[in-house]
Amino acid sequence: MIRVLVVDDEALIRTGFQHILDAADGIETVAAVSGGQALQAVRELRPDIVLLDIRMPDVDGLTILAGIRQLPAPPVVAMLTTFDTDEYVAAALRAGAAGFLLKDTDPEQLGHLVRTLATGDTVLSSKVTRTVVDGFLDGGTDESAVRAVARLTEREREALILLAEGLSNGDIGGRMFLSAGTVKDHVSTILTKLRVDNRVRAALIAERAGLLRRPRNGDR
């Protein structure tokens, strides 16, 4: 059972997420609280996943994220927002957020996304992913990132690109015709070679190294 804590300043949003998640197989919402109650709830309830509103009037979501990350064995945190170009995206990802979801995410997809987070995969809304890929975080190529990526094999770079585009291990395996176990091994090796501790940071290195700046269908 995946234990989830929902943190949002709007009671309607909290209740809605709780109902959707509690109806999903293998997921239990341990609490749905406002920002001021978040850290205490994490300490007492020890959830596996925290869905955390990034903008709240009583306390900033980034402040809560920083507090959670300082706890022993902190839970996985995914940020919630209504804005696909929220200026806090960069700060949240750099602070260790494992995902970034829009609040209008399809209810039928929410349970799947929580399970994806629980397996250690990154979850980024497609709109947020495009924001990151288009250089929202830095813009320009970072030479240290280029050197880091140079340590990867061709297949590992291919997997890194797909990872950075927000694909799960299963989706990466489908694209590369690899088993789930092989993809997991690739991801582990990529993180080790890039000297990062999570998929989001690996994705940022891919962006800064220029791996994601290539023409897309429909681009002029």
Secondary structure by P-SEA (a helix, b strand, c coil): cbbbbbbcccaaaaaaaaaaaaacccccccccccccaaaaaaaaccccccccccccccccaaaaaaaaaacccccbbbbbbccccccaaaaaaaacccbbbbccccccaaaaaaaaaaabbbbbcaaaaaaaaaccccccccaaaaaaaaaccaaaaaaaaaaaacccaaaaaaaacccaaaaaaaaaaaaaaaccccaaaaaaaaaaaccccccccccc
